[in-house]
Amino acid sequence: MTTLHLLYDTGAVAEVQTTLDAEDYPLPEGATVITAEDYETRLAAIQAAEAARIAEVEATERQQQRDDYEALLALNMPEATARRLSGYTGPADGDETDPDRG
């Protein structure tokens, strides 16, 4: 079994196992063979970038929930209702232990 590490022109990477020799494996369009070390480095970078993107999206969503919660409270909405409608689960308004505030 031969393991090939591929880099696509899109920046994506792939690990392929084949019974063919590396020279006989038909490369997909836009793919080149890279070393295992280069593959691992690029894969780690892709995973780190994706984790950072997800963290940013989640932080934005938490802030939007907090903003919605505070707006509902400003309209004299009962706290329990404001939490339910906004999806906010953090500390009560004015609590300094709020993890969503950084």
N, C-alpha and C positions, 0 to 999 in steps of 0.2 A: 504494500500500500504506500503510495506516494502522497505527501501533503504539500500542497502548493499554497502560497500566500499571494493574494492578488490585490492590486491597487487599481481602481477604476478611475477614469478621467473625471468623474464627479467628486472624487475624494473619498468615496466609500472603499472599504476593505473587505476581503472575504478570505476564509480559509476553506480550501477544497481538498477532499481526499479522493484519490482516484487509483485505479489499478493500472493506469497507463504510466509510462515514463514521462517525466516532466517535458521532454522534448516533443512527445507525441500528443500531449494534451491540447485540445483545440481551445485556445483562449477566447473568451467572449470579447465582443467588440468593445474597444476602449479600455481593456484590461492589460496590465503588465505584471509580471512576476516580481515580487519583492522578497527580501529576506524575512525570516521569522522575527528577527529583532525589530526591523522596520515596521512590520505588521503590528507587533505588540505595542510599539510606541505610538503608532497612528491610531490604533484601536483605543488605547488609554486616553488619547487626546479627544477623540470623538465622544467617548463615554463621559469625560469630564465636561465637555461643552454641553452635552445633553443634560447632565445633572444640573449645571448652572442655569440652563434655560428653564428647566422644570422648577427650580428653586425661585427664579424670577417670576414665573407665572403664578406660582403658589403665593408668593409674597404680595403680588398685585391683587390677587383674589381676596386674600385676607384683609388687605387695606380697603378694598371696595366693600367688603362685608362690614368692617368697622365704620366706614363712612356712612353706609346705609343705616347701620344701627344708631349712630349718633344723630343722623337726620330724623329718624323716626322718634327718638327721644325728644328732640327739639320740637316736635309736633305734639308733645305730651302723650305719646304712645306709652302704654305700660311697658316696663322693661321686658317682661316675659314675652310679650307680643312682638316687641321690636327685635328681640333675639330670634324668635321663630321666623319672622318675615325676612330678616337680613341674613340668617344663617350664622351670625356672629356668635362665637363661643368663648371669646376671651374675657378678661376681667371687666368688671363694671366700669362705667365712665369715670375717669379721674383716678383710677387705680394705677399707681406708679409701677406695679409689677407686671404690666402688660407686655407679654413677649412680642406682640405684633408691632410695637413701637421701637424695635431695634434694641 
